[in-house]
Amino acid sequence: METLWDVALLGAPFTTLTYTLPEGFPHSLWQPGLRVWVPVGRALRPGVLLRPASSSLDPDKLKPLFWPLERAPLLSRDYLEMIEEMAKRVVQDSGAILAAALPAGLRSAKGALVAAGNKRERLSLDALRRLSETERKRWAELWSEGQAEWVLHDSEHRDSLQCFVKQDPPWQVRPQAKRQIAVLDYLWDKGSVNRGRLRHELGNWAGPVLDTLCDKALVEVAAPEECEPDSCSVASGLEDLVLSAEQSRALEGLRHAATQHQAALVHGVTGSGKTVVYAHLAREWLAGGRSVLLLVPEVALARQTLAAVRHFLPGERVYLYHGYQSPKQREKVFTELAGRDEPCVVVGTRSALFLPLRDTGLVVLDEEHAESFKQDERLVYQAKELAFFRVRQSQGFLVLGSATPDLKTFSAAREERLPKVTLQERVGASQLPEIDLVDLREEPPVAGPFAASVHQRLQEVLERGEQAIIMHNRRGYAPLVYCTGCGEVARCPDCEVGLTYHKRRQRLVCHYCGQHKEFPFVCPKCRASQFVPIGEGTELIEEYLSTSLPAGVRVDRLDRDSTRRQGRLEEILAAFSRGESQVLVGTQMLSKGHHFPGVTLAVVVDGDLGLNLPDYRAAERTFQMLVQVAGRAGRGDKPGHVLIQTRDPEHYCWEFVRRGDYEGFFEREAALRQRLSYPPYTKLALVRFSLPTEWEQGAETIREVGRFLRQAGKAAGLRVLGPAPAPLGQLRGRLRYHCLLKGESWQEMRTVYQQVRHRFFRVRQLRIQLDLDPVHMM
């Protein structure tokens, strides 16, 4: 019988430690996947039992586990296998992976031990620890008999109620009411936050201020389940569930691929009905008793897809899961699925891959090319890799779908390592839109940010009662503010990037660290107050169109700022879907799979944005975004038109965008990548280093790291480039450096990274992070 167990800690340092079993509990209780409290130093930390430990260890030198958090393991053995496999891939401890995977309440386990039938008899963790040995054994007996349980702080507790802003800025608050403004700013930046966290981070004064704001109807406090809608009424394109001949062939191709392979690509033009094919395939897997996971890149699409799936699969249990839900909502879904054996459907974003589905049959990644399927902060992982591991583990099937697949995905299909089905026609009467370039060198903007011909075409579309979308991938009112007194640009002191002006909030905001300051303000260099906004963001474009278009034309905006308020995203999409607003201005959020049959014109304000960034994926990313946003036009019975404003019409990307020629773009871009030794023709890893800006030994340390890394890389047969200052050289008060590793073996890259980390782990000022197959190079 096992008496020693390895436990993954769910908090820093996230390491795995070994413990003996405590007295008073049945041995059958202790199983892999059980959450427990364990002693670490003088504190108690939550952890997860991983496996029985080596019996060669001396039990007398080990501490016993302190207390179980549940009677049956929350996590299955397959789930732990996935966590440990991922830990190996990203070179992190299992505890760090689990801490990222579990909802906040399940990983922190804050709560109390409560006696059944007598909720007044409860013990906090500290009180439990202070009990005498006799009393603790009594509670252990109650636990073993099912007469006590560990209860997380419930949503009825006042501090667990969620707080969120009810009105968009500007807010009717006196300028002198600094604390009210501070609470509103905090909630606007963070979204829905529980009352306890608000008081903890701002101070106890935030409680009375919150009550004042509630009285003014600027803020609302509610139970977590009341805070956020889980669906929306926007058209999804699933209204017609009858398959066309081409869709039927695609479905049959996927059925055949599933019998011989573990993954397949659906390459279908925008509007070709890929979602309908996914829905039919999902119904078949559910009928076979297997669960289905449908992943999309945006929360808005997740809610839209949820409504469509519930319509198409009435009677099936369908869950929604994404990172913007309240912690309580995520805990509820996680625990329900951990104990559920019947098949179900989960719709979500990338974090839904960490849900403990018992039998994952079908996994769909729609818009598989989207950058948001890769997380590159804290825990770095690629959703496609994790999804493939899950279906391989469960003998399921992975479907990757896109009109503009990732070049690596399409390359695998070209080489017949990945089956591919194709949808080349739009469903119904809709046709792919005509795409034209507008050369801003010959026709400079005269109507706000628009060329005269573009603004005229927009007015003509609106006069016909049709709709238009305007895409500009830069939020805020103006990306820079410039001091006319001394020529300085207002910058974030911690990130050394220009502050973005947000007019409605009257704030300058850093889009990297979130710092903000009031506007107008005094220039720190010349002490003048003569700042002028430079450039345009979506907020300015919305303002311009609202005043320049005919009276009665409603203009809405869809970006991260306009959708911060609870339910606002659904309001914007629903109003546009119903035709109540005629123009929708937004960032790349507009390009992600939305179905608006009334849109006949799509305008890209600045097609060059991002095209020349120091990133080998820059052209691919631009091509994908513009083809996707073009795909929003002409999805109804009227033809669509797309106008892309550019100052570089000779760039090779444009001819392929105009023709919607993915394969032509692939051929050109793949040849360039092959010549320069970039993926998919080599493996690429990015090692990120950061250090405090004021650290005097920083430059010498980076040089030493570089020498060691080049030596280790050469020994492993890798090509090492750098370290060099990152394109964004300073963020959050830390200097940043990048080093590229090129080679043929992921394992060699992991080994070199481990060597560097081991060599410099005592240098506390230095942070090192590995990103295999990076999506962002900034």
C-alpha positions in Angstrom: 0.0 0.0 0.0 1.4 3.4 -1.0 2.3 5.6 1.9 4.3 8.3 0.1 2.8 10.7 -2.5 4.1 13.3 -4.9 2.1 16.5 -4.7 2.2 19.3 -7.3 1.9 22.7 -5.5 -0.7 25.1 -7.0 1.2 28.2 -5.9 4.7 29.5 -6.1 7.2 27.8 -6.4 4.9 25.3 -8.2 7.3 22.5 -7.5 6.5 18.8 -6.8 7.1 17.7 -3.2 6.8 14.3 -1.5 4.6 13.7 1.6 3.6 10.8 3.9 -0.1 10.0 4.6 -1.8 11.5 7.7 -3.6 9.5 10.3 -7.4 9.3 10.6 -8.3 8.9 6.9 -9.0 5.7 5.0 -6.2 4.7 2.6 -8.6 4.4 -0.3 -9.2 8.2 -0.1 -5.7 9.0 -1.5 -5.8 8.8 -5.3 -4.2 10.7 -8.2 -6.1 13.9 -9.0 -7.2 14.6 -5.4 -6.7 18.2 -4.2 -5.1 18.5 -0.7 -3.7 20.9 1.7 0.0 20.4 2.4 2.5 22.0 4.7 5.3 24.1 3.0 7.6 25.7 5.4 5.4 27.2 8.1 2.4 27.7 5.7 -0.2 25.5 4.2 -0.6 25.4 0.5 -3.1 23.7 -1.9 -1.8 20.9 -4.1 -2.8 18.0 -6.3 -1.8 14.3 -5.7 0.1 13.2 -8.8 1.3 9.7 -8.1 2.7 7.4 -5.4 6.3 8.4 -4.7 9.5 6.4 -4.7 9.7 4.1 -1.6 13.4 4.7 -1.3 12.7 8.0 0.4 12.9 8.0 4.3 9.3 8.7 5.6 10.7 10.0 8.9 12.2 13.0 7.0 8.9 13.8 5.3 5.9 15.8 6.5 2.4 14.3 6.3 -0.3 15.7 4.1 -2.5 18.0 6.1 -6.1 17.7 4.8 -8.1 16.5 1.8 -10.2 19.0 -0.1 -12.6 16.5 -1.6 -13.7 12.8 -1.2 -13.2 11.8 -4.9 -10.5 13.1 -7.1 -11.4 16.2 -9.1 -9.0 15.3 -11.9 -8.8 12.0 -13.7 -5.6 10.0 -14.4 -5.9 11.0 -18.1 -6.1 14.6 -17.2 -3.0 14.4 -15.1 -1.2 12.6 -18.0 -2.1 15.6 -20.2 -0.8 18.1 -17.6 2.5 16.2 -17.2 2.9 15.9 -20.9 2.4 19.6 -21.3 4.8 20.3 -18.5 7.5 18.4 -20.4 6.7 20.3 -23.7 6.9 23.8 -22.2 9.6 23.0 -19.6 7.6 24.0 -16.6 6.5 22.3 -13.4 3.2 20.4 -13.3 2.0 22.7 -10.5 2.4 25.7 -12.8 0.3 24.0 -15.5 -2.4 23.0 -13.0 -2.5 26.5 -11.6 -3.1 27.9 -15.0 -5.7 25.2 -15.9 -7.9 25.4 -12.7 -10.4 28.2 -12.1 -9.2 30.6 -9.3 -11.4 29.2 -6.5 -10.4 25.6 -7.2 -6.7 26.4 -7.2 -6.7 28.7 -4.2 -9.3 26.6 -2.2 -10.2 29.5 0.1 -13.0 28.3 2.2 -13.8 26.5 5.4 -14.4 23.0 6.8 -18.1 22.7 7.5 -20.0 20.0 9.5 -23.0 18.6 7.7 -26.3 19.7 9.1 -24.7 22.4 11.2 -23.3 25.1 9.1 -22.5 27.1 12.1 -19.9 24.5 13.1 -17.2 25.5 10.6 -13.4 25.8 10.8 -11.2 28.1 8.8 -7.9 26.6 7.7 -6.0 28.4 10.5 -8.5 27.2 13.1 -8.2 23.6 11.8 -4.5 23.8 12.1 -4.7 25.0 15.7 -6.9 22.1 16.8 -5.6 19.6 19.3 -4.7 16.2 18.0 -7.9 14.8 19.6 -10.2 17.4 18.0 -8.5 17.0 14.6 -9.1 13.2 14.7 -12.8 13.9 15.5 -13.1 16.1 12.4 -11.2 13.5 10.4 -13.8 10.9 11.5 -16.6 13.3 10.5 -15.0 13.7 7.1 -14.5 10.0 6.6 -18.2 9.4 7.5 -19.4 12.1 5.1 -20.4 14.4 7.9 -18.0 17.2 7.0 -16.8 18.8 3.8 -14.5 21.6 2.6 -16.7 24.4 1.3 -15.4 27.3 -0.9 -16.6 30.8 -0.1 -20.0 30.8 -1.7 -21.5 33.5 -3.9 -23.9 34.6 -1.1 -21.0 36.0 0.8 -21.0 39.8 0.3 -17.4 39.9 -0.7 -18.0 37.3 -3.4 -20.6 39.4 -5.2 -19.4 40.7 -8.6 -19.1 44.4 -9.3 -19.2 45.9 -12.8 -19.7 49.2 -14.5 -23.2 49.8 -15.8 -22.6 52.9 -18.0 -20.0 53.7 -20.6 -17.7 56.7 -20.1 -17.8 59.6 -19.7 -19.2 59.2 -16.2 -21.2 61.9 -14.4 -18.8 62.2 -11.5 -17.3 65.4 -10.1 -13.6 65.8 -10.9 -12.8 66.1 -7.2 -14.4 62.7 -6.4 -11.0 61.0 -6.9 -11.9 57.8 -5.1 -15.1 57.3 -7.2 -13.1 57.8 -10.3 -10.4 55.4 -9.1 -13.1 52.6 -8.5 -14.7 53.3 -11.9 -11.3 53.2 -13.7 -10.4 50.0 -11.9 -13.6 48.2 -12.8 -13.4 49.5 -16.3 -9.9 48.1 -16.8 -10.5 44.8 -14.9 -14.1 44.0 -15.9 -16.3 42.1 -13.5 -14.4 41.9 -10.1 -15.7 40.6 -6.8 -16.2 43.0 -4.0 -13.5 41.3 -1.8 -10.8 41.7 -4.5 -11.8 45.3 -5.1 -11.3 46.1 -1.4 -8.1 44.1 -1.2 -6.4 45.9 -4.1 -7.7 49.4 -3.5 -8.2 49.5 0.2 -11.2 49.2 2.6 -12.3 52.7 1.6 -13.5 51.1 -1.7 -16.5 49.5 0.0 -18.4 52.7 0.9 -17.4 54.3 -2.4 -18.8 51.3 -4.3 -22.1 51.7 -2.4 -22.2 55.4 -3.5 -21.6 54.4 -7.1 -24.4 51.8 -6.9 -26.7 54.5 -5.6 -25.8 56.6 -8.7 -26.5 53.6 -11.0 -23.0 53.8 -12.3 -22.0 50.4 -10.9 -24.0 47.2 -10.2 -23.3 44.4 -7.7 -24.8 41.0 -8.4 -24.3 37.3 -7.8 -21.8 35.9 -10.3 -24.3 33.9 -12.3 -26.3 37.1 -13.0 -23.4 39.1 -14.3 -22.9 37.8 -17.8 -25.1 36.5 -20.6 -24.1 33.1 -21.9 -25.6 33.6 -25.4 -26.7 36.2 -27.9 -29.3 36.6 -30.5 -27.0 37.4 -33.4 -27.5 35.6 -36.7 -24.9 32.8 -36.9 -25.3 31.4 -40.4 -26.7 28.2 -39.0 -30.3 29.1 -39.9 -30.3 26.9 -42.9 -29.3 23.4 -41.7 -29.7 21.6 -45.0 -26.3 20.7 -46.5 -25.4 21.7 -50.0 -23.8 19.1 -52.3 -20.4 20.5 -51.6 -21.0 20.5 -47.8 -22.2 16.9 -48.0 -19.0 15.9 -49.7 -17.0 17.7 -47.1 -18.9 15.9 -44.3 -18.3 12.6 -46.0 -14.6 13.4 -46.4 -14.3 14.2 -42.6 -16.1 10.9 -41.7 -13.6 9.0 -43.9 -10.6 10.9 -42.4 -11.8 10.2 -38.9 -11.5 6.4 -39.5 -7.9 6.7 -40.6 -6.4 9.8 -39.0 -6.6 11.8 -35.8 -6.9 15.3 -37.4 -8.1 16.9 -40.7 -8.2 20.4 -42.2 -11.4 22.0 -43.5 -10.2 24.7 -46.0 -13.3 26.7 -47.0 -13.8 30.2 -48.3 -15.5 32.7 -46.1 -19.3 32.1 -46.1 -19.0 28.5 -47.4 -20.8 27.0 -44.4 -18.0 25.4 -42.4 -20.0 25.8 -39.2 -22.9 23.8 -40.5 -20.5 21.0 -41.4 -19.1 21.1 -37.9 -22.6 21.0 -36.4 -23.6 17.9 -38.4 -20.4 16.2 -37.4 -20.9 17.0 -33.8 -24.4 15.5 -33.8 -22.9 12.2 -35.1 -20.2 12.1 -32.4 -22.8 12.8 -29.7 -25.0 10.0 -31.1 -22.0 7.7 -30.7 -21.7 8.6 -27.0 -18.7 10.9 -27.3 -18.3 14.5 -26.1 -17.7 17.5 -28.4 -15.5 20.5 -27.9 -16.0 23.5 -30.2 -13.3 26.2 -29.9 -13.4 29.7 -31.5 -10.9 32.5 -31.1 -13.2 35.2 -29.7 -15.7 35.4 -26.8 -18.3 37.1 -29.1 -18.0 34.1 -31.5 -18.3 31.7 -28.6 -21.6 33.1 -27.5 -22.9 33.3 -31.0 -21.8 29.7 -31.6 -23.4 28.6 -28.4 -26.8 30.0 -29.5 -26.4 28.2 -32.9 -25.5 24.9 -31.3 -28.4 25.0 -28.9 -30.7 25.6 -31.9 -29.2 22.8 -33.9 -28.9 20.3 -31.1 -32.0 20.7 -28.9 -32.0 18.6 -25.9 -28.2 18.2 -25.7 -26.4 19.6 -22.7 -24.3 22.5 -24.0 -21.8 24.4 -21.8 -20.0 27.7 -22.4 -16.5 28.3 -21.1 -14.1 31.2 -21.5 -11.7 33.4 -19.6 -14.0 36.4 -19.2 -16.6 34.5 -17.2 -16.6 35.1 -13.4 -14.5 32.7 -11.3 -17.7 31.2 -9.9 -19.1 30.4 -13.3 -15.9 28.8 -14.4 -15.7 26.7 -11.2 -19.3 25.5 -11.7 -18.6 24.3 -15.3 -15.3 22.7 -14.3 -16.7 20.8 -11.3 -19.8 19.7 -13.3 -17.7 18.3 -16.1 -15.3 16.6 -13.7 -18.2 14.5 -12.4 -20.1 14.0 -15.7 -20.1 10.7 -17.6 -22.7 11.5 -20.2 -21.7 13.1 -23.5 -22.1 16.8 -23.9 -21.0 19.8 -26.0 -18.6 22.5 -24.8 -18.3 25.8 -26.7 -15.4 28.1 -25.7 -12.1 29.8 -26.3 -8.7 28.2 -25.9 -8.9 27.8 -22.1 -11.8 25.3 -22.6 -9.1 22.8 -23.6 -8.3 22.5 -19.9 -11.8 21.3 -18.9 -11.9 17.8 -17.5 -14.1 16.2 -20.2 -14.3 12.5 -19.5 -14.5 11.3 -23.1 -13.4 13.8 -25.6 -14.5 12.5 -29.0 -14.5 15.5 -31.4 -12.5 18.7 -31.1 -13.1 21.6 -33.6 -10.8 24.6 -33.8 -12.6 27.1 -36.0 -10.5 29.9 -37.5 -7.5 27.8 -36.6 -5.1 30.4 -37.9 -6.1 32.9 -35.2 -3.3 34.3 -33.0 -5.5 34.0 -29.9 -5.2 30.2 -30.0 -1.6 30.8 -28.9 -1.0 32.1 -25.3 2.4 33.7 -24.9 2.2 35.2 -21.4 2.7 33.3 -18.2 2.0 29.7 -19.4 3.1 29.6 -23.0 1.1 27.0 -25.1 -0.4 26.4 -28.5 -4.0 25.3 -28.4 -3.6 23.2 -31.5 -0.9 21.1 -29.9 -2.9 20.6 -26.8 -6.0 19.7 -28.8 -4.1 17.2 -30.8 -2.8 15.6 -27.6 -6.3 15.3 -26.2 -7.8 13.5 -29.3 -4.7 11.3 -29.5 -5.1 10.4 -25.9 -8.9 9.6 -26.2 -8.8 8.2 -29.7 -10.9 11.1 -30.9 -10.8 13.4 -33.9 -9.5 17.0 -34.4 -10.9 19.3 -37.1 -9.0 22.5 -38.0 -11.1 24.9 -40.0 -10.2 28.2 -41.8 -10.5 30.1 -45.0 -6.9 31.2 -44.4 -5.1 28.4 -42.6 -1.8 28.8 -40.8 1.0 28.2 -43.2 2.3 25.3 -41.1 -1.2 23.6 -41.2 -1.5 24.0 -44.9 2.0 22.8 -45.5 1.2 19.6 -43.6 -1.9 19.2 -45.8 0.1 19.7 -48.9 2.6 17.1 -47.8 -0.4 14.7 -47.1 0.5 14.5 -43.5 -3.0 16.0 -42.8 -6.1 15.1 -44.7 -7.9 18.1 -46.3 -11.4 18.8 -47.4 -12.2 21.9 -49.4 -15.2 24.2 -49.7 -14.8 26.5 -52.6 -18.3 28.0 -52.9 -20.4 30.2 -50.7 -23.7 28.8 -49.7 -26.9 30.2 -51.1 -26.9 33.1 -53.5 -24.0 35.0 -51.9 -20.8 35.5 -53.9 -17.3 36.4 -52.8 -16.9 40.2 -52.8 -14.9 42.3 -55.3 -11.8 43.8 -53.6 -10.1 47.0 -54.7 -7.1 48.9 -53.4 -7.2 52.7 -52.9 -3.7 54.2 -53.2 -3.5 56.9 -50.6 -0.4 58.4 -52.3 -2.6 59.4 -55.3 -5.8 59.9 -53.4 -4.9 61.2 -49.9 -7.4 61.2 -47.1 -9.7 64.2 -47.3 -12.7 63.0 -45.4 -11.3 62.2 -41.9 -9.1 59.1 -42.5 -10.9 58.3 -45.7 -10.1 59.0 -49.3 -12.9 61.0 -51.1 -13.9 58.0 -53.2 -14.1 55.7 -50.2 -16.3 58.1 -48.3 -18.6 58.6 -51.3 -19.0 54.8 -51.8 -19.9 54.5 -48.1 -22.6 57.2 -48.5 -24.0 55.4 -51.6 -24.2 52.1 -49.7 -26.1 53.8 -46.8 -28.5 55.6 -49.2 -29.5 52.1 -50.6 -30.3 51.0 -47.0 -27.4 48.6 -46.9 -24.8 48.2 -44.1 -21.0 48.7 -43.9 -18.2 47.7 -41.7 -15.1 49.8 -41.2 -12.0 47.9 -39.9 -9.0 49.7 -38.3 -6.8 47.7 -36.1 -5.9 50.5 -33.7 -8.2 51.2 -30.8 -8.5 54.4 -28.8 -9.0 57.9 -30.2 -5.4 58.6 -31.2 -2.3 56.4 -30.9 -0.1 59.2 -29.8 -0.2 62.7 -28.2 2.4 65.2 -29.1 3.6 68.2 -27.1 3.8 71.3 -29.4 5.9 73.0 -26.8 8.9 70.7 -26.9 8.2 68.0 -29.4 7.9 65.2 -26.9 5.5 62.3 -27.3 3.8 61.2 -24.1 5.1 57.8 -23.1 4.5 55.1 -20.5 7.3 55.4 -18.0 7.5 51.6 -17.5 7.1 50.5 -21.1 8.6 53.4 -23.1 5.8 53.2 -25.7 3.5 56.0 -26.7 0.4 56.4 -24.6 -2.9 56.1 -26.5 -5.5 58.8 -26.0 -9.0 57.6 -25.1 -11.3 60.6 -25.4 -14.4 59.4 -23.7 -12.4 58.5 -20.6 -10.2 61.6 -20.9 -7.3 59.3 -20.3 -3.9 58.4 -21.8 -3.6 54.7 -21.6 -0.7 52.3 -22.0 -2.0 49.3 -24.0 0.7 47.0 -22.6 0.7 47.5 -18.8 -2.6 49.3 -18.4 -1.2 52.5 -16.7 -3.2 55.6 -17.4 -3.1 59.3 -16.6 -5.6 62.1 -16.9 -5.7 64.2 -20.0 -5.0 67.0 -20.5 -1.8 67.0 -18.3 1.4 69.0 -17.8 4.3 68.0 -20.0 7.1 66.6 -17.6 9.8 68.2 -19.9 8.7 71.7 -20.7 5.8 72.1 -18.1 3.4 73.2 -20.8 0.0 71.7 -21.4 -0.1 71.8 -25.2 -0.6 68.1 -26.2 -2.2 67.4 -29.6 -3.6 64.0 -30.6 -1.7 62.4 -33.6 -3.2 59.7 -35.9 -6.5 58.0 -35.6 -8.0 55.1 -33.7 -11.4 53.4 -33.8 -12.9 55.9 -31.4 -12.0 58.9 -33.6 -13.3 57.1 -36.7 -16.6 56.4 -34.9 -16.8 60.1 -33.9 -16.0 61.3 -37.4 -18.6 59.1 -39.1 -21.3 59.9 -36.6 -20.9 63.6 -37.5 -20.2 63.4 -41.3 -22.8 60.9 -42.4 -26.4 61.8 -43.0 -28.6 62.4 -39.9 -30.3 59.2 -38.7 -27.4 56.9 -39.6 -26.3 55.1 -36.5 -22.6 54.2 -36.1 -21.5 51.7 -33.5 -18.0 50.6 -32.5 -16.7 47.0 -31.7 -13.4 46.8 -29.9 -12.0 45.9 -26.5 -12.9 49.4 -25.1 -16.5 49.6 -26.4 -17.3 46.0 -25.1 -16.0 46.3 -21.6 -19.4 46.9 -20.0 -21.4 43.8 -19.1 -23.7 42.8 -22.0 -22.5 45.6 -24.3 -20.9 43.3 -26.8 -24.2 41.5 -27.3 -26.0 44.8 -27.6 -23.7 46.0 -30.3 -23.8 42.8 -32.4 -27.5 42.4 -32.0 -28.3 46.0 -33.0 -26.1 45.6 -36.1 -27.6 42.2 -36.9 -31.1 43.6 -36.7 -30.2 46.6 -38.9 -30.7 49.2 -36.1 -27.2 50.4 -36.7 -25.9 50.8 -40.3 -22.2 51.2 -39.8 -20.0 49.1 -37.5 -16.4 50.4 -36.8 -14.0 48.1 -35.2 -10.6 46.4 -34.8 -9.8 42.9 -36.1 -12.6 41.6 -33.8 -14.8 42.4 -36.9 -12.9 39.8 -39.0 -13.6 36.8 -36.9 -16.4 34.7 -38.4 -19.3 37.1 -37.9 -22.3 36.6 -40.2 -24.0 39.8 -41.2 -26.1 39.3 -44.4 -26.9 43.0 -44.7 -23.3 44.1 -45.2 -22.3 45.0 -48.7 -19.3 47.2 -48.1 -16.2 46.6 -46.0 -13.5 49.3 -45.7 -10.0 48.8 -44.3 -8.8 52.2 -43.2 -5.1 51.3 -43.2 -4.2 48.0 -44.8 -0.5 48.6 -44.2 -0.8 48.4 -40.4 1.3 45.5 -39.3 2.5 44.6 -42.8 6.1 45.7 -42.2 6.6 44.7 -38.5 9.9 42.9 -37.6 8.1 39.6 -37.6 8.4 36.8 -40.2 4.7 36.2 -40.0 3.8 39.9 -40.8 2.7 39.3 -44.4 0.8 36.1 -43.5 -1.0 37.8 -40.6 -2.0 40.8 -42.8 -3.2 38.5 -45.6 -5.3 36.4 -43.2 -6.9 39.4 -41.5 -7.8 41.2 -44.7 -9.2 38.1 -46.4 -11.2 37.4 -43.3 -12.6 41.0 -43.0 -13.4 40.9 -46.7 -15.4 37.8 -46.1 -17.9 39.8 -43.9 -19.2 41.5 -47.1 -21.7 40.1 -49.5 -23.0 37.2 -47.4 -26.6 38.0 -48.2 -28.3 38.1 -51.6 -26.6 41.4 -52.6 -23.0 41.6 -54.0 -20.3 42.8 -51.7 -17.4 45.2 -52.2 -14.2 45.7 -50.2 -12.0 48.8 -50.3 -8.5 48.6 -48.8 -6.6 51.9 -48.3 -2.8 51.5 -48.6 0.3 53.6 -49.2 2.2 50.5 -50.5 0.1 49.1 -53.3 3.1 47.3 -54.8 3.6 44.9 -51.9 3.3 41.3 -53.1 0.6 40.6 -50.5 -2.1 42.7 -52.3 -2.4 40.7 -55.5 -3.3 37.6 -53.5 -5.7 39.5 -51.2 -7.5 41.0 -54.2 -8.0 37.6 -55.8 -8.7 35.8 -52.5 -5.9 33.5 -53.7 -4.8 31.6 -50.6 -2.8 28.9 -52.5 -1.0 31.6 -54.6 -0.1 33.4 -51.4 1.1 30.2 -49.8 3.4 29.4 -52.7 5.0 32.9 -52.6 5.3 33.0 -48.8 6.5 29.4 -48.5 9.3 30.0 -51.0 10.5 33.1 -49.0 10.3 31.1 -45.7 12.3 28.2 -47.2 15.0 30.6 -48.4 15.4 32.3 -45.0 15.0 29.1 -42.9 11.8 29.9 -41.1 8.8 27.6 -40.3 7.5 25.4 -41.7 11.0 24.6 -43.0 12.8 24.7 -39.7 11.8 24.6 -36.1 12.0 27.9 -34.3 12.1 28.8 -30.6 12.2 32.3 -29.0 14.0 32.6 -25.7 12.9 35.8 -23.9 15.0 37.5 -21.3 14.0 40.5 -19.1 15.7 42.4 -16.3 15.1 45.5 -14.3 15.9 48.8 -16.1 17.9 50.1 -13.2 20.1 47.0 -12.7 23.7 48.0 -13.3 24.9 44.5 -14.1 22.2 43.9 -16.7 24.2 44.5 -19.8 27.1 42.3 -18.7 24.7 39.6 -17.6 23.0 39.5 -21.0 26.4 39.3 -22.7 27.3 36.3 -20.5 23.9 34.7 -21.2 24.5 35.1 -24.9 28.0 33.5 -24.8 26.7 30.5 -22.8 23.6 30.1 -25.0 25.7 30.2 -28.2 28.1 27.6 -26.9 25.2 25.3 -25.7 23.3 25.8 -28.9 26.4 25.0 -31.1 27.0 21.8 -29.1 23.3 20.8 -29.7 23.5 21.5 -33.4 21.3 24.6 -33.2 21.7 28.0 -34.9 21.5 30.8 -32.3 20.7 34.4 -33.2 21.1 37.0 -30.4 20.4 37.9 -27.7 19.3 41.3 -29.1 17.0 44.0 -27.8 13.4 43.0 -28.4 11.4 45.2 -30.8 9.4 46.3 -27.7 12.6 46.9 -25.7 11.0 47.8 -22.4 7.7 46.7 -20.8 6.4 47.0 -17.3 9.7 48.5 -16.1 11.9 45.7 -17.4 14.3 45.6 -20.4 13.6 42.8 -22.8 15.9 40.8 -25.0 15.2 38.0 -27.5 17.2 35.1 -28.7 16.2 32.9 -31.6 17.0 29.1 -31.8 16.7 27.4 -35.2 17.1 23.7 -35.7 15.5 20.3 -36.3 14.7 19.1 -32.8 12.3 20.6 -30.2 13.9 18.4 -27.6 17.4 19.9 -28.3 15.8 23.4 -27.9 14.2 22.4 -24.6 17.5 21.0 -23.4 19.5 24.1 -24.2 16.8 26.3 -22.5 17.0 24.1 -19.4 20.8 24.4 -19.4 20.6 28.2 -19.5 17.9 28.3 -16.9 19.9 26.1 -14.6 23.1 28.1 -15.2 21.5 31.4 -14.3 18.7 30.4 -11.9 20.5 32.2 -9.0 20.4 35.5 -10.8 17.1 36.7 -9.3 16.9 39.8 -11.4 16.9 37.8 -14.6 13.7 36.2 -16.0 13.9 33.6 -18.8 11.0 32.2 -20.8 10.8 29.7 -23.7 8.3 30.0 -26.5 8.4 27.1 -29.0 7.1 28.1 -32.4 6.4 31.7 -31.4 3.4 33.6 -32.9 4.5 37.0 -31.7 8.0 38.2 -32.2 7.6 41.6 -30.5 
